[in-house]
Amino acid sequence: MANTFARSIGVTVDNGDVSLLHAAMIGRGPISDIAVEDDTLVVTNFGDNTLAVLDSEALTVRGGVVTGQPFAVAVSDGRAYTAVSSASDDAITVVDTTTGEVIAAYPMAGTVTAMTVSVDRKHVYVARAGRDGVDVSIIDTTAERVATIEIAGGTDTTIDALRVDAAGRRLFVATSDSVSSRMIVVDIKTGRVRRALEMGAPIRGLELGLDSTAYVLTSDITNRGVLHVVDLVANRVTAAVSVGAAPTQLALSNDGSRAFVVDYDQVHVFCTENRAVTGSVSVGARPACVAVGPERLYVADYAGGVTSYAVALPAQMLYAPVMANTVGAPWVRELVPAGV
């Protein structure tokens, strides 16, 4: 069982709206993923084969379980849905975050690459990569049934991120292959792919804003990190902003005012209002992943540490948004039907 203890690290915060709260060490080795819900923070440690449940305020361990090799986790309604790998295939293990007991398991015939939970907490979406292509399994958390939506064929295609809109009608799927990457929009009721937007470089993260805006993070050797702003009503990319050298993850604050980009050695703070990087957070170790709660930012790292920060609400903007640090000349890309 993992335990927490006080951590002595060099924390640097280059942002006036972000301030350090707590820091602790969790288990051994790099942390695979973290997720937060209310007063509960769930941490998976792939090397230590553990899932730890922490108090999200004090970062103290409340419980946990040893469970295979966990890497991705999502929390919904007091349950931690954890992607666990084995020699043959993957599975989603369900852990009660109050008792620490494993209460269910869903075998996955393929490699799990991403997870997300619907706003109403009734469905968990699991991206899988198999021999013939990629699909998304939908776990009905009430009926405990599993359905599947086929996304794309191809042995080299992966799903890098998933998000569901607030109405639970559209599933946004970020895919990458050896040639390009796309943000695919799927009608959940019919399971049909409605649109696909070519992004180019491999996608590292996808988030949906509160104003019909999507944020797509890409990264490659040529362009490095780029955060694309997509207007979902006008069906076009409206901005592309340079963010970091080799970013690996994207998270959006609950109020949609900030995006947090996990880079190689720090977490960049991106203001969605003026579309610019406004600061950074360094925890003294290489950051692995982040989670965002109400006015809270949690950063886990490859040294096995977790650090929490208070994130102040932004002041009301007095002037119109300013485009800053855009990559190249302005352009517009239209969403087109899949397969065109």
Secondary structure, DSSP 4 states (H G I P E B T S, - for coil): ---EEE-----EEE-TTEEEEEEEEESSS---EEEEETTEEEEEETTTTEEEEEETTT--EEEEEE-SEEEEEEEETTEEEEEEE-SS-EEEEEEETTT--EEEEEEESSEEEEEEE-TTSSEEEEEEE-SSEEEEEEEETTTTEEEEEEEEE-TT-EEEEEEE-TTS-EEEEEEE-SS-EEEEEEETTTTEEEEEEE--SPEEEEEE-SSSEEEEEEEETTTEEEEEEEETTTTEEEEEEE--SS--EEEE-TTSSEEEEE-SS-EEEEETTTTEEEEEEE-SS-EEEEEEETTEEEEEETTSEEEEEEEPPPPPP-S-----SBSSS----B-B-TT-
